[in-house]
Amino acid sequence: MRIAAALLLLSSLLLSCAAVPIEHNVEGADSSTEPKQASTSESSWSTSAAAAASAAAGVHATAYEWANGLHHWMSSSLSGKKVKKSGDVCTDEDWRKTSLKLIRKIPLAGLFKDLKGTTKWEASGTDIVNGQVFMIFDSLDYIGYTNTQFEYRAPENKLIGRQTETESSFEAIMYSSDTKTFLMVRETVPNEGEKTFSPSVVEARVGVDSYDILSECRVDFDFDSENKGFEGGAYFSMKGERYLLGLCEGNGCKSGKEGQDPGNGMAILTKLSVDKKGKCVWAFEKNLPVPPVANFIDYSDIAVYYPDHDAGDVLTVGIVSQESSAIWIGQLDIAAWEFVGPGKVMHFPRNDDCEIIFCNIEGISFLDEYQIITTTDRSKALQDYTCVDNDQSVQTFLLPEPIKVAPPRKPSVEL
C-alpha cells in the first residue's frame, strides 16, 4: 500500500510537471516586432528551431496524457474502483433506454416461515397465475408459493410438496389452464442404454400443501451433456393439441465452447403425443432459432406475455440470460412457429463500476406490461463476490418502456 501511495504521489508530480506549458520562443531570438530581412543561415536556423519546438510540444502532450493516465489508474486502484472502458454497456448513450430498474427484492430464505431444513435455494423457474407466484428449484422438489408482494415470512407463503433424496433438476414451471395442472420441466434425464440425455416433463395437480404427479413424459430431443438441456419453457394449448416450447441453455443446444458462441440461441417446439410403445412423449416438431440480436452467452428462461384481449397469432415473449445478465424482448408467431423481428435487448442493473451484479437470473414471468418478476439461482463458487448479494432471491424489475399491448390476464388457480 505504501508503494502504491508513493506511485500515486509520483504520478501527481509528473502530472504537475507535464501541465507546465512549454515556451516556444527560442533563446537568443530577436523579440523586436520590427520586420527585418533574414539571411539564409538565419532562416535555416529558425526553421530547425521551430521544428524542435513543435517536436517538444508533441512530447509534452504525450507526457501529459501518460501522466494523467497513470494518475487516474493509480487513484482508481487505491480506491478499489475499476476504470470504465469505452464500449462498456454503461457508457452507451442509450443506457437509460435499455436498463431495467430494480423495484423489489427479497432473499428466498426470507419468504418462508418453514424453511424445511434447507439453506440452498437454487431457484430456476417461475410462473404467475392470477397474482400468485409459483417457483421451482433445480435442487428441491418443493414448489414455492407466494404473492407478488413478496412479504417477509407471510403465513400464506409456503413450500408445497415434500423433498426426496435426489435433486429435482426442475428448470421451468408452467400452468396449463386447459387441464388445471402444472408442467415442470427437468433439464435432462439419462436415456436408457445410451450416452445421451433428454428433458422430461412432469405434470402435476397442485394442492394447498402437496402436489400429485399425474405423469412424466420424455422429450424427444437429445443432448450430449447432462447439465446443458432445457433451461426454460413455455406452454401452449391450441385446437386440442398441447405444445411445449423448450429453451436450450447452450447456443445451438450445444455444450462446451460451442455452446458459448453468442447469438445462436435455440428453442425446440414439441407436441404431446404417444410413441410406438404407447408411452407419452413430447415429440419433436421444429427448431426455432432465437434472433441473433439476443447475443447471449447462455439462455436461462422464456416467458410469454398474455394480454387481456385476443392478440392473434403474434405474442410478446421475453428470454433471459444468466451470464449476459440481460433480457431479449421480441415476438413469437404461433401460427408459423417462429420468432419475429429483431426485438430489443435490455440489461439488468449494474454497479457503479459497470460490473454485472445480477449474475444468476434463471426464472422470468411478466407481471404486467411494465414489470417482470425474476428468480435467481445460487451463485457459483468461481463467480465474483459481486454476484452473491442478489443470488437465491426473487425480484421485481421495471422495464425501461412498457409493452405496447393491453394488460395481461392469467387464469386463476384454486388451492
N, C-alpha and C positions, 0 to 999 in steps of 0.2 A: 504494500500500500504506500510506503514511503517513497519507493522508486516511482510508482505511478504519479504520486503528488509532485515529485521532483520533475518528472517529464511534463506534467501539466504546467508547472511554473516555467520550464524551459520553452514550451510551446507558446506561452503567453509573451515571454521576452522576444522570441523570434517574431511573433505576430506584431509586437510593438515596433521592432526594428524595421520589419518589412512594410509597415504602414507609413514610414517616413518617406515623403516624396523625394524623388531624385531631381536635382537641379540639372537642367540640360545645357546651361551655359558652360563653355569650355574655358578653363582658366587661361588668362592672357588675351582673350578675345577683346576687341575694342567694343565698349558698350555705348559708344557715341551713336547718336541717331542720325548723324550726318552721313550721307552717302559718299563712298569713295571707291575708286577703281581698284579691284583686287588683282594681284599678279597671278601668274599660272600656278606657282608653288603655293601661294596663299590659298587659292581656290581648291587645289588638291588637298591641302591640309584641312580646310574647312569641311570638305566632303567626307574625309575619313573620320573627322571628329563627330560629325553629325551621325554617321553610321554607327560609331562606337556608342554614342549616347542613346541611339534607338535600340541597339542591342542590350545596353544596360537596362533600359526601361522594360524590355521584354523579360530579362532575367529577374528584374524586380517584381514584375507582375506574377511570374511563375512562383517566385519565392513566397510572395504574399498568399497566393492560393494554397501552396503547400503548407505554410504555417497555419493558415486558417483551418485547413482540413485536419491537420494534426491536433490543433487545439479543440476542435469540435469533437473529434473522435475520442480524445482523452477525457473531455468533460462528460461525454456520454458513458464511457467505460466506468468512470468513477461513480457516476450516479446510478449505474446499473441499467440504464436505458439503452435500447438499440436504435441505431440511426435508420430512419426510414429511407428506403431507396426509391428512386424514380421507377415507376412501373408497379409499385405495390397497389393493391386494390384500393387502399385507403387514400392514395394520392389522386385517384381518379376524380375528375371534376363532377362526375355523376354519382359519387358515392352515396349521397343522401337519397338519391332516387333508387338505389339498388341495395340498401342496407335495412335489415329488419331491426325493430326496436323491441327489447325485452319488456314485457308488461308485468309478468308474474312468474315466480319460480318457487318450488318447494322440493327439498330432497324427498325421495320416496319413503325413506325411513320416518319422515315426519308426518306422513299421511295416515298411517295405520296405527291404531292403538295396540292391536295384537300383531306383532311382527313375526309370529310363527317361528321364532328361533333363528331367523335368517338375518345376516348383515350384508349380504351381497345381492344387489338389485340390478341385474342386467336387463333393464327394460329394452324391449326390442320392437314392439308394435303397439298401436293404439287405434281405437275407433270410437267415434262419438255417436251415441244413439239417443236422440231426444234430450239432449243436455246431460246425458250420463256418459262418463268416460270409462272405457274398458281398456285395460292394458295387459299385455302378456310379457313374459320374461324367458330368455333362452336358457336360463339356469333353473327356473322354477316351473312347477306345474300349475301354480295358482294363477287365477285371473284377478288382476287388481281392479277395484271398482271405486269410483268417486264421482263428484260432480265437477263442473267447470270452475268452481270457486277454489278448489284445492285447499280446503280448510284443514288446519293442523289438528290431527287426531280426532276428527269429527266422527261421531258414532256411526254415521252411515257409510263411512269409508271402510272397506273390508277387503280381505283376500279370500276369494271364493275357491273352494276345492280343497284338495289335500296334496301333500308332497310325496312323491315316490323316491326310490333310491337312486334313480338316474336323472340327469338333466333333461329337460323337455325338448330343447332345440327349437322352441317356438320362435318364429321371426315375424309373423304377421297375424292379425286378427281382423275378421270382417263379419259384419252382421248380415245374415240372409233374411230379408224381410218376407220372402215368399214362403219360407219354411219355419220362420221364427226361431232360427238356430244361429249359432256362431260357427264360423270356419276358422281354424287355427292351423297355420302352415308350419310344418317342421322344415328347417333349412335343407337337410338331406337325411336319408337313412340308407344303409348299405343295401345294394342289390344282391339278392341271394345267389351265391356261386359266381359272382363277378367282382371285378375290381373297380366298379363304378358305383356312383351314388345317385339317388333320385329324391326329390322332395316328396312329402306326403301331406295330405290334408285331413285333419281331424274335424269331424262335425259333431257339435255338442249342443245339448239343451241346457241352458244356464239357469240355475235357481238362485235362491237368496244366499245360501251358504255352500252350495255344492253344484257341480255340473255332471251331467251324464253323457258319456261318449256314445254316440249313435253309430258312428262308422269311422274308419280311417282308410283313405284311398290313395294309392300311389299316383304320382305324376309321371306321365310318360315322357320324361326328358332326363337324360343322363349327364352327370357332372363327373369330372376326373378327380375332384377334391372334396373331402368331407365337409370342409368349412367354407366353401365358396359356391353355395347353391342359391335358392330363392331367399332373398333378404326382405322382400316386401310383396304385397299382393293387393289386388282389387277384384271384387266380385260383381258379376252381372247376371241377372235373370231376364231372358228375352225369348218371347214366343215359346215358352215351355222348355227352353234349354237353359242349362246352367253353365256359366263361363267363369274361369279364373284367369286373371292376367298376373302372372308371376314375374317379379322383377329380379333379374340376376344381380348378384353383388359385384362380380367382376366384369370388366369391359369385355364384350363379346362372349359373355358367360364363361370366361376362362379364369384360371388361377395363375399364380406366379406373376412374372414380369409382364406377360402378355395380357393378363387381366388388369394391369395397372396402366395400360396405354389409354390415356384420357380421350374422351369423346366418342367412345364406341359402346355406349350403354345399350342394353337389350332387355326387352320384356318378351315373355313367352305366353301366347294365348293357348289355353286348353279348354276342353269341354268335357263335362262329366258323362262318362259312358260305361259300358260293360265290356270287358275283354273276352277273349275266346274261352277262358276258363270260368266265366261267369262272375268274375270279381270286378268290383267297381274300380274305375281308373279315370284320371283326368287326362284325356287323350290329347296329344299334340295337334294344334290347329295351324299356328302361324308364328313366325318371328316378327316382332315389332321393334325395329331399331329406334332408339331414342335420338332425337335431333342432336347433331354434334355440337350445337351451341352449349349443350349441357356437358361441358368439357371437364368431367369429373374423374377423379382417381378411382372412386368406387361409388356404389349406389345402394342406399340403405332402406328406402321405403317409397311407396307410391300411394297417393290418396286422390280420390275423386271428389270434386265439389258438386253437390246436388242443389240446384236452385228450386224454388217453390213451384215454379211452373214447368211445363214440358219444354225442355230446352232443345228438343230434337235429337239429332244423332251426334252432335258435337258437344262434348263436355269438357270442362276445365279440369286439369289434373296438376298435381304437384309431385315432383320427385326430389328427394333429399340425398345428400352425400355426407358421410361422416368425415372422411379425410379432407375433402374440399370445403367443408363447413358452409355449404351453400344449398339453395333450392332452385330448381328449374320449374317454372310455371308455364304451361302450354296447354294444348288442346288434344283431345283424343276423339277421333271419328269412329264411333262404334258400329257404323254401317259398313265402312271399308276396313275397319280394324287397323287403323294406322294413326300415328301421332301427326298432328297438323301444325305447320308453320314453325318458324324458329323458336317462338316463345321467348322467355326472358329469364336470365339468371339473377338471383338475389343472394346476398351474403348475410350470414348470421353475424351478430356484433363481434367486433374485435376489441382488444385492449388498447391502451394509449400508444403502444409500440406496434400496432397493427398485427399482433400475434393472434392466431386462432385460439379461442377460449371455449367455444362450443365444439369440442373435438369428437364427440360421440353421439351425434344426433342419429337416432335409429328409427323412431316412430313418428308419423305425422298424420294429422287429421285437420280438416278445415272446420273451424268453429263457426265462422260466418264469412262474409265477403271481405272482411277487414283483418281477420285474425286466424292464426293457426295454432294448434296445440302440438307439442312435440314431447317425446320422451328420450332420455339419454342413457346409454349403456355405461357400464363401469369402465373407467379409463384403464388403458393397458399399462403394464409395468414400464415399458420402454417409452411411453409418451411423456411429454414435458409436464412439469408441475402445474403449468397454467391450465391444464385440462381437468385437473382434479375438482376444482370448485364447482363446476357445472355438471359433473357426471352423476349418474344414478338419481336423476331428477325428472320432474315434469314441468314444462314451461308453456307460457302463452306469449306469442310474438305478434306484433303489429306489422302488417305488410306495408311497404312504402306507398303503395297505391291500392285502392280496393279493386276487387274483381268486378268487372262491369256486367253483372247479372243480378237478378233478384236474390234475396237471402235464401239460404238452403232450408229444406225440410227433410228431416231424417225420421224414419219410423220409430215408434216407441217400443220399449221393451218392458214386459211385465216380469218382475222378480218375486 
